[in-house]
Structures are given as structure tokens and as C-alpha cells.
Amino acid sequence: MATVEERVKMVTAKVLDLDPERIHPEDSFTEDLGAESVQSIELVAMFEEEFGIEMDEDAALSVTTVGGAVDFITAVCKEQGVDVD
């Protein structure tokens, strides 16, 4: 099974039409990867679908980097009993 980081990169690449190899943990979704507000909301929805979780939208949208999303999603998965290891 792919790691949380690999899955976050795959979803991000799909939504933003980017090469997953060019996405790094320190990248900002908006500044480095060019996500617009509608795409940010789509990312949250796609992450929820990919991981089978429900995230607080405001909290999820406050995450600004790919690495931050990995940490946030990992924490939500643990809270909701979803195994991602």
C-alpha cells in the first residue's frame, strides 16, 4: 500500500493536473502548486474519499503545505480509526 505522502501527492497531482514527481512536502498548495480556492475545496473532498475519512473543512483548508496535509490526514485517520500504516 502506498504511504500517506504518496497518496496525498497522487490526489494533489490529479486535482491540479501536475506531475506527482514534482510535488514536495514543503510545497504550498497555493503559492507553489497554483491551487485556487475551488481546487482547495476539491482537494479536501478527494482526500476524504481517498482515505475514507471526514475532515473539518475549515481545519483542512487552513493546512497550507503538502507535508502539513500528510500530517493532518494522518492525525485524522488515527482519530477515526483508519489504518494508514
Contacts in CASP RR format, 6 or more apart in sequence:
PFRMAT RR
TARGET T0000
AUTHOR 0000-0000-0000
METHOD contacts of the structure
MODEL  1
MATVEERVKMVTAKVLDLDPERIHPEDSFTEDLGAESVQSIELVAMFEEE
FGIEMDEDAALSVTTVGGAVDFITAVCKEQGVDVD
2 10 0 8 1.000
4 51 0 8 1.000
4 70 0 8 1.000
4 73 0 8 1.000
4 74 0 8 1.000
4 77 0 8 1.000
4 84 0 8 1.000
5 25 0 8 1.000
5 66 0 8 1.000
5 67 0 8 1.000
5 70 0 8 1.000
7 50 0 8 1.000
7 51 0 8 1.000
8 47 0 8 1.000
8 66 0 8 1.000
8 67 0 8 1.000
8 69 0 8 1.000
8 70 0 8 1.000
8 73 0 8 1.000
9 20 0 8 1.000
9 23 0 8 1.000
9 66 0 8 1.000
10 20 0 8 1.000
10 50 0 8 1.000
11 43 0 8 1.000
11 46 0 8 1.000
11 47 0 8 1.000
11 50 0 8 1.000
12 18 0 8 1.000
12 20 0 8 1.000
12 23 0 8 1.000
12 29 0 8 1.000
12 33 0 8 1.000
12 43 0 8 1.000
12 66 0 8 1.000
12 69 0 8 1.000
13 19 0 8 1.000
13 20 0 8 1.000
13 23 0 8 1.000
14 46 0 8 1.000
15 35 0 8 1.000
15 39 0 8 1.000
15 42 0 8 1.000
15 43 0 8 1.000
15 46 0 8 1.000
16 33 0 8 1.000
16 34 0 8 1.000
16 35 0 8 1.000
16 39 0 8 1.000
16 43 0 8 1.000
18 33 0 8 1.000
23 33 0 8 1.000
23 66 0 8 1.000
24 66 0 8 1.000
25 65 0 8 1.000
25 66 0 8 1.000
25 67 0 8 1.000
25 68 0 8 1.000
25 70 0 8 1.000
26 65 0 8 1.000
26 66 0 8 1.000
26 67 0 8 1.000
27 33 0 8 1.000
27 65 0 8 1.000
27 66 0 8 1.000
28 64 0 8 1.000
28 65 0 8 1.000
29 35 0 8 1.000
29 40 0 8 1.000
29 43 0 8 1.000
29 63 0 8 1.000
29 64 0 8 1.000
29 65 0 8 1.000
29 66 0 8 1.000
29 69 0 8 1.000
30 36 0 8 1.000
30 40 0 8 1.000
30 64 0 8 1.000
33 66 0 8 1.000
35 43 0 8 1.000
40 61 0 8 1.000
41 57 0 8 1.000
41 61 0 8 1.000
43 69 0 8 1.000
44 55 0 8 1.000
44 57 0 8 1.000
44 60 0 8 1.000
44 61 0 8 1.000
47 53 0 8 1.000
47 55 0 8 1.000
47 60 0 8 1.000
47 69 0 8 1.000
47 73 0 8 1.000
48 54 0 8 1.000
48 55 0 8 1.000
51 73 0 8 1.000
51 76 0 8 1.000
51 77 0 8 1.000
51 82 0 8 1.000
51 84 0 8 1.000
52 82 0 8 1.000
53 73 0 8 1.000
53 76 0 8 1.000
53 77 0 8 1.000
53 80 0 8 1.000
53 82 0 8 1.000
54 80 0 8 1.000
55 72 0 8 1.000
55 73 0 8 1.000
55 76 0 8 1.000
59 72 0 8 1.000
60 72 0 8 1.000
63 69 0 8 1.000
63 72 0 8 1.000
73 84 0 8 1.000
74 84 0 8 1.000
76 82 0 8 1.000
77 83 0 8 1.000
77 84 0 8 1.000
END
